[in-house]
C-alpha cells in the first residue's frame, strides 16, 4: 500500500502514461501447472460485504505462466483496504482465487 508507481509506469510505457494516484500494488503469482488469464478486477470482502474493484492497471486479461508473477496497480481508499479481510481474483474461465488478507500484527 502507498508504493510510488509513477516511475514504474513512466519506465514501462512508451506513451508516457501517468499514474499519479495509484497507491496499491498487488502481485499475483500463478502457483498452478497451467497458464491462466487473470482479469483486471478483484472483489474485496469485509464486514460490509463484497465490493468490486475494477480499476486495476494494466487493464484487460493478463496471461500468467506457471511460476510467473504479474503486478497490478490501482487507487485504493486506505480505510476500505484496512477493513478488508480478503480479496478474490478471477480468471478468464470464471474460476475464483480467494486470498485472506493478513495484517502486520497478525503475521
CNS distance restraints for C-alpha pairs under 8 A (distance, minus, plus):
assign (resid   1 and name CA) (resid  23 and name CA) 5.78 0.50 0.50
assign (resid   1 and name CA) (resid  24 and name CA) 4.52 0.50 0.50
assign (resid   1 and name CA) (resid  25 and name CA) 6.49 0.50 0.50
assign (resid   2 and name CA) (resid  22 and name CA) 7.81 0.50 0.50
assign (resid   2 and name CA) (resid  23 and name CA) 4.22 0.50 0.50
assign (resid   2 and name CA) (resid  24 and name CA) 5.72 0.50 0.50
assign (resid   3 and name CA) (resid  23 and name CA) 5.62 0.50 0.50
assign (resid   3 and name CA) (resid  24 and name CA) 6.44 0.50 0.50
assign (resid   3 and name CA) (resid  25 and name CA) 6.96 0.50 0.50
assign (resid   4 and name CA) (resid  22 and name CA) 7.48 0.50 0.50
assign (resid   4 and name CA) (resid  23 and name CA) 6.67 0.50 0.50
assign (resid   5 and name CA) (resid   9 and name CA) 6.26 0.50 0.50
assign (resid   5 and name CA) (resid  19 and name CA) 6.93 0.50 0.50
assign (resid   5 and name CA) (resid  20 and name CA) 7.50 0.50 0.50
assign (resid   5 and name CA) (resid  22 and name CA) 6.60 0.50 0.50
assign (resid   5 and name CA) (resid  23 and name CA) 7.47 0.50 0.50
assign (resid   6 and name CA) (resid  10 and name CA) 6.02 0.50 0.50
assign (resid   6 and name CA) (resid  18 and name CA) 6.60 0.50 0.50
assign (resid   6 and name CA) (resid  19 and name CA) 5.33 0.50 0.50
assign (resid   6 and name CA) (resid  20 and name CA) 5.72 0.50 0.50
assign (resid   6 and name CA) (resid  22 and name CA) 7.87 0.50 0.50
assign (resid   7 and name CA) (resid  11 and name CA) 6.06 0.50 0.50
assign (resid   8 and name CA) (resid  12 and name CA) 6.13 0.50 0.50
assign (resid   9 and name CA) (resid  13 and name CA) 5.83 0.50 0.50
assign (resid   9 and name CA) (resid  16 and name CA) 7.75 0.50 0.50
assign (resid   9 and name CA) (resid  17 and name CA) 6.65 0.50 0.50
assign (resid   9 and name CA) (resid  18 and name CA) 6.97 0.50 0.50
assign (resid   9 and name CA) (resid  19 and name CA) 6.84 0.50 0.50
assign (resid  10 and name CA) (resid  14 and name CA) 7.67 0.50 0.50
assign (resid  10 and name CA) (resid  16 and name CA) 5.69 0.50 0.50
assign (resid  10 and name CA) (resid  17 and name CA) 6.51 0.50 0.50
assign (resid  10 and name CA) (resid  18 and name CA) 6.97 0.50 0.50
assign (resid  13 and name CA) (resid  17 and name CA) 6.35 0.50 0.50
assign (resid  21 and name CA) (resid  74 and name CA) 7.91 0.50 0.50
assign (resid  21 and name CA) (resid  75 and name CA) 5.92 0.50 0.50
assign (resid  22 and name CA) (resid  73 and name CA) 6.19 0.50 0.50
assign (resid  22 and name CA) (resid  74 and name CA) 4.94 0.50 0.50
assign (resid  22 and name CA) (resid  75 and name CA) 4.51 0.50 0.50
assign (resid  22 and name CA) (resid  76 and name CA) 7.55 0.50 0.50
assign (resid  23 and name CA) (resid  73 and name CA) 7.35 0.50 0.50
assign (resid  23 and name CA) (resid  74 and name CA) 6.35 0.50 0.50
assign (resid  23 and name CA) (resid  75 and name CA) 5.32 0.50 0.50
assign (resid  23 and name CA) (resid  76 and name CA) 6.32 0.50 0.50
assign (resid  24 and name CA) (resid  73 and name CA) 5.55 0.50 0.50
assign (resid  24 and name CA) (resid  74 and name CA) 5.43 0.50 0.50
assign (resid  24 and name CA) (resid  75 and name CA) 6.16 0.50 0.50
assign (resid  24 and name CA) (resid  76 and name CA) 6.19 0.50 0.50
assign (resid  25 and name CA) (resid  71 and name CA) 6.54 0.50 0.50
assign (resid  25 and name CA) (resid  72 and name CA) 5.68 0.50 0.50
assign (resid  25 and name CA) (resid  73 and name CA) 4.60 0.50 0.50
assign (resid  25 and name CA) (resid  74 and name CA) 6.86 0.50 0.50
assign (resid  26 and name CA) (resid  71 and name CA) 5.58 0.50 0.50
assign (resid  26 and name CA) (resid  72 and name CA) 5.18 0.50 0.50
assign (resid  26 and name CA) (resid  73 and name CA) 6.37 0.50 0.50
assign (resid  27 and name CA) (resid  69 and name CA) 6.27 0.50 0.50
assign (resid  27 and name CA) (resid  70 and name CA) 5.64 0.50 0.50
assign (resid  27 and name CA) (resid  71 and name CA) 4.45 0.50 0.50
assign (resid  27 and name CA) (resid  72 and name CA) 6.38 0.50 0.50
assign (resid  28 and name CA) (resid  69 and name CA) 5.42 0.50 0.50
assign (resid  28 and name CA) (resid  70 and name CA) 5.34 0.50 0.50
assign (resid  28 and name CA) (resid  71 and name CA) 6.30 0.50 0.50
assign (resid  28 and name CA) (resid  72 and name CA) 7.71 0.50 0.50
assign (resid  29 and name CA) (resid  64 and name CA) 7.61 0.50 0.50
assign (resid  29 and name CA) (resid  67 and name CA) 6.45 0.50 0.50
assign (resid  29 and name CA) (resid  68 and name CA) 5.71 0.50 0.50
assign (resid  29 and name CA) (resid  69 and name CA) 4.25 0.50 0.50
assign (resid  29 and name CA) (resid  70 and name CA) 6.56 0.50 0.50
assign (resid  30 and name CA) (resid  35 and name CA) 7.52 0.50 0.50
assign (resid  30 and name CA) (resid  36 and name CA) 7.41 0.50 0.50
assign (resid  30 and name CA) (resid  64 and name CA) 6.24 0.50 0.50
assign (resid  30 and name CA) (resid  65 and name CA) 6.46 0.50 0.50
assign (resid  30 and name CA) (resid  66 and name CA) 5.11 0.50 0.50
assign (resid  30 and name CA) (resid  67 and name CA) 5.30 0.50 0.50
assign (resid  30 and name CA) (resid  68 and name CA) 5.78 0.50 0.50
assign (resid  30 and name CA) (resid  69 and name CA) 6.56 0.50 0.50
assign (resid  31 and name CA) (resid  66 and name CA) 6.04 0.50 0.50
assign (resid  31 and name CA) (resid  67 and name CA) 5.63 0.50 0.50
assign (resid  32 and name CA) (resid  66 and name CA) 5.72 0.50 0.50
assign (resid  32 and name CA) (resid  67 and name CA) 7.45 0.50 0.50
assign (resid  33 and name CA) (resid  66 and name CA) 5.45 0.50 0.50
assign (resid  34 and name CA) (resid  65 and name CA) 6.73 0.50 0.50
assign (resid  34 and name CA) (resid  66 and name CA) 5.73 0.50 0.50
assign (resid  35 and name CA) (resid  63 and name CA) 6.74 0.50 0.50
assign (resid  35 and name CA) (resid  64 and name CA) 5.56 0.50 0.50
assign (resid  35 and name CA) (resid  65 and name CA) 4.34 0.50 0.50
assign (resid  35 and name CA) (resid  66 and name CA) 5.67 0.50 0.50
assign (resid  36 and name CA) (resid  63 and name CA) 5.64 0.50 0.50
assign (resid  36 and name CA) (resid  64 and name CA) 5.40 0.50 0.50
assign (resid  36 and name CA) (resid  65 and name CA) 6.65 0.50 0.50
assign (resid  36 and name CA) (resid  91 and name CA) 6.42 0.50 0.50
assign (resid  36 and name CA) (resid  92 and name CA) 7.48 0.50 0.50
assign (resid  37 and name CA) (resid  61 and name CA) 5.52 0.50 0.50
assign (resid  37 and name CA) (resid  62 and name CA) 5.14 0.50 0.50
assign (resid  37 and name CA) (resid  63 and name CA) 4.19 0.50 0.50
assign (resid  37 and name CA) (resid  64 and name CA) 6.12 0.50 0.50
assign (resid  37 and name CA) (resid  91 and name CA) 5.30 0.50 0.50
assign (resid  37 and name CA) (resid  92 and name CA) 5.45 0.50 0.50
assign (resid  38 and name CA) (resid  61 and name CA) 5.32 0.50 0.50
assign (resid  38 and name CA) (resid  62 and name CA) 5.15 0.50 0.50
assign (resid  38 and name CA) (resid  63 and name CA) 6.35 0.50 0.50
assign (resid  38 and name CA) (resid  64 and name CA) 7.25 0.50 0.50
assign (resid  38 and name CA) (resid  89 and name CA) 7.26 0.50 0.50
assign (resid  38 and name CA) (resid  90 and name CA) 5.92 0.50 0.50
assign (resid  38 and name CA) (resid  91 and name CA) 4.23 0.50 0.50
assign (resid  38 and name CA) (resid  92 and name CA) 6.20 0.50 0.50
assign (resid  39 and name CA) (resid  59 and name CA) 7.99 0.50 0.50
assign (resid  39 and name CA) (resid  60 and name CA) 6.15 0.50 0.50
assign (resid  39 and name CA) (resid  61 and name CA) 4.55 0.50 0.50
assign (resid  39 and name CA) (resid  62 and name CA) 6.51 0.50 0.50
assign (resid  39 and name CA) (resid  89 and name CA) 7.31 0.50 0.50
assign (resid  39 and name CA) (resid  90 and name CA) 5.84 0.50 0.50
assign (resid  39 and name CA) (resid  91 and name CA) 5.50 0.50 0.50
assign (resid  39 and name CA) (resid  92 and name CA) 6.36 0.50 0.50
assign (resid  40 and name CA) (resid  54 and name CA) 6.50 0.50 0.50
assign (resid  40 and name CA) (resid  55 and name CA) 7.30 0.50 0.50
assign (resid  40 and name CA) (resid  56 and name CA) 5.25 0.50 0.50
assign (resid  40 and name CA) (resid  57 and name CA) 6.90 0.50 0.50
assign (resid  40 and name CA) (resid  58 and name CA) 6.97 0.50 0.50
assign (resid  40 and name CA) (resid  59 and name CA) 5.33 0.50 0.50
assign (resid  40 and name CA) (resid  60 and name CA) 5.47 0.50 0.50
assign (resid  40 and name CA) (resid  61 and name CA) 6.01 0.50 0.50
assign (resid  40 and name CA) (resid  62 and name CA) 7.38 0.50 0.50
assign (resid  40 and name CA) (resid  72 and name CA) 7.80 0.50 0.50
assign (resid  41 and name CA) (resid  52 and name CA) 7.08 0.50 0.50
assign (resid  41 and name CA) (resid  53 and name CA) 5.50 0.50 0.50
assign (resid  41 and name CA) (resid  54 and name CA) 4.26 0.50 0.50
assign (resid  41 and name CA) (resid  55 and name CA) 6.58 0.50 0.50
assign (resid  41 and name CA) (resid  56 and name CA) 5.81 0.50 0.50
assign (resid  41 and name CA) (resid  89 and name CA) 6.84 0.50 0.50
assign (resid  41 and name CA) (resid  90 and name CA) 7.64 0.50 0.50
assign (resid  42 and name CA) (resid  52 and name CA) 5.89 0.50 0.50
assign (resid  42 and name CA) (resid  53 and name CA) 5.39 0.50 0.50
assign (resid  42 and name CA) (resid  54 and name CA) 6.61 0.50 0.50
assign (resid  42 and name CA) (resid  87 and name CA) 6.50 0.50 0.50
assign (resid  42 and name CA) (resid  88 and name CA) 5.41 0.50 0.50
assign (resid  42 and name CA) (resid  89 and name CA) 4.72 0.50 0.50
assign (resid  42 and name CA) (resid  90 and name CA) 6.91 0.50 0.50
assign (resid  43 and name CA) (resid  50 and name CA) 6.22 0.50 0.50
assign (resid  43 and name CA) (resid  51 and name CA) 5.39 0.50 0.50
assign (resid  43 and name CA) (resid  52 and name CA) 4.37 0.50 0.50
assign (resid  43 and name CA) (resid  53 and name CA) 5.91 0.50 0.50
assign (resid  43 and name CA) (resid  87 and name CA) 5.44 0.50 0.50
assign (resid  43 and name CA) (resid  88 and name CA) 5.09 0.50 0.50
assign (resid  43 and name CA) (resid  89 and name CA) 6.78 0.50 0.50
assign (resid  44 and name CA) (resid  50 and name CA) 5.48 0.50 0.50
assign (resid  44 and name CA) (resid  51 and name CA) 5.15 0.50 0.50
assign (resid  44 and name CA) (resid  52 and name CA) 6.36 0.50 0.50
assign (resid  44 and name CA) (resid  53 and name CA) 7.22 0.50 0.50
assign (resid  44 and name CA) (resid  84 and name CA) 6.26 0.50 0.50
assign (resid  44 and name CA) (resid  85 and name CA) 7.62 0.50 0.50
assign (resid  44 and name CA) (resid  86 and name CA) 5.92 0.50 0.50
assign (resid  44 and name CA) (resid  87 and name CA) 4.48 0.50 0.50
assign (resid  44 and name CA) (resid  88 and name CA) 6.60 0.50 0.50
assign (resid  45 and name CA) (resid  49 and name CA) 5.72 0.50 0.50
assign (resid  45 and name CA) (resid  50 and name CA) 4.61 0.50 0.50
assign (resid  45 and name CA) (resid  51 and name CA) 6.68 0.50 0.50
assign (resid  45 and name CA) (resid  84 and name CA) 5.64 0.50 0.50
assign (resid  45 and name CA) (resid  85 and name CA) 5.75 0.50 0.50
assign (resid  45 and name CA) (resid  86 and name CA) 5.07 0.50 0.50
assign (resid  45 and name CA) (resid  87 and name CA) 5.87 0.50 0.50
assign (resid  45 and name CA) (resid  88 and name CA) 7.92 0.50 0.50
assign (resid  46 and name CA) (resid  50 and name CA) 6.48 0.50 0.50
assign (resid  46 and name CA) (resid  83 and name CA) 6.33 0.50 0.50
assign (resid  46 and name CA) (resid  84 and name CA) 4.61 0.50 0.50
assign (resid  46 and name CA) (resid  85 and name CA) 5.17 0.50 0.50
assign (resid  46 and name CA) (resid  86 and name CA) 6.93 0.50 0.50
assign (resid  47 and name CA) (resid  83 and name CA) 7.71 0.50 0.50
assign (resid  47 and name CA) (resid  84 and name CA) 7.68 0.50 0.50
assign (resid  55 and name CA) (resid  59 and name CA) 7.65 0.50 0.50
assign (resid  55 and name CA) (resid  74 and name CA) 6.04 0.50 0.50
assign (resid  55 and name CA) (resid  75 and name CA) 7.56 0.50 0.50
assign (resid  56 and name CA) (resid  72 and name CA) 6.06 0.50 0.50
assign (resid  56 and name CA) (resid  73 and name CA) 5.48 0.50 0.50
assign (resid  56 and name CA) (resid  74 and name CA) 4.91 0.50 0.50
assign (resid  57 and name CA) (resid  72 and name CA) 5.54 0.50 0.50
assign (resid  57 and name CA) (resid  73 and name CA) 5.08 0.50 0.50
assign (resid  57 and name CA) (resid  74 and name CA) 6.22 0.50 0.50
assign (resid  58 and name CA) (resid  62 and name CA) 7.97 0.50 0.50
assign (resid  58 and name CA) (resid  72 and name CA) 6.39 0.50 0.50
assign (resid  58 and name CA) (resid  73 and name CA) 7.26 0.50 0.50
assign (resid  61 and name CA) (resid  91 and name CA) 7.99 0.50 0.50
assign (resid  61 and name CA) (resid  92 and name CA) 7.25 0.50 0.50
assign (resid  62 and name CA) (resid  70 and name CA) 7.87 0.50 0.50
assign (resid  64 and name CA) (resid  68 and name CA) 5.91 0.50 0.50
assign (resid  64 and name CA) (resid  69 and name CA) 6.89 0.50 0.50
assign (resid  64 and name CA) (resid  70 and name CA) 6.84 0.50 0.50
assign (resid  76 and name CA) (resid  80 and name CA) 7.57 0.50 0.50
assign (resid  76 and name CA) (resid  81 and name CA) 6.80 0.50 0.50
assign (resid  77 and name CA) (resid  81 and name CA) 6.20 0.50 0.50
assign (resid  78 and name CA) (resid  82 and name CA) 6.08 0.50 0.50
assign (resid  79 and name CA) (resid  83 and name CA) 6.31 0.50 0.50
assign (resid  80 and name CA) (resid  84 and name CA) 6.27 0.50 0.50
assign (resid  84 and name CA) (resid 101 and name CA) 7.38 0.50 0.50
assign (resid  85 and name CA) (resid 100 and name CA) 6.10 0.50 0.50
assign (resid  85 and name CA) (resid 101 and name CA) 5.30 0.50 0.50
assign (resid  85 and name CA) (resid 102 and name CA) 7.59 0.50 0.50
assign (resid  86 and name CA) (resid  98 and name CA) 7.02 0.50 0.50
assign (resid  86 and name CA) (resid  99 and name CA) 5.51 0.50 0.50
assign (resid  86 and name CA) (resid 100 and name CA) 4.27 0.50 0.50
assign (resid  86 and name CA) (resid 101 and name CA) 4.86 0.50 0.50
assign (resid  87 and name CA) (resid  98 and name CA) 5.80 0.50 0.50
assign (resid  87 and name CA) (resid  99 and name CA) 5.38 0.50 0.50
assign (resid  87 and name CA) (resid 100 and name CA) 6.62 0.50 0.50
assign (resid  87 and name CA) (resid 101 and name CA) 7.22 0.50 0.50
assign (resid  88 and name CA) (resid  96 and name CA) 6.33 0.50 0.50
assign (resid  88 and name CA) (resid  97 and name CA) 5.33 0.50 0.50
assign (resid  88 and name CA) (resid  98 and name CA) 4.13 0.50 0.50
assign (resid  88 and name CA) (resid  99 and name CA) 6.08 0.50 0.50
assign (resid  89 and name CA) (resid  96 and name CA) 5.87 0.50 0.50
assign (resid  89 and name CA) (resid  97 and name CA) 5.09 0.50 0.50
assign (resid  89 and name CA) (resid  98 and name CA) 6.43 0.50 0.50
assign (resid  90 and name CA) (resid  94 and name CA) 5.83 0.50 0.50
assign (resid  90 and name CA) (resid  95 and name CA) 5.51 0.50 0.50
assign (resid  90 and name CA) (resid  96 and name CA) 4.66 0.50 0.50
assign (resid  90 and name CA) (resid  97 and name CA) 6.05 0.50 0.50
assign (resid  91 and name CA) (resid  95 and name CA) 5.50 0.50 0.50
assign (resid  91 and name CA) (resid  96 and name CA) 6.89 0.50 0.50
assign (resid 102 and name CA) (resid 106 and name CA) 5.95 0.50 0.50
assign (resid 102 and name CA) (resid 107 and name CA) 6.54 0.50 0.50
assign (resid 103 and name CA) (resid 107 and name CA) 6.56 0.50 0.50
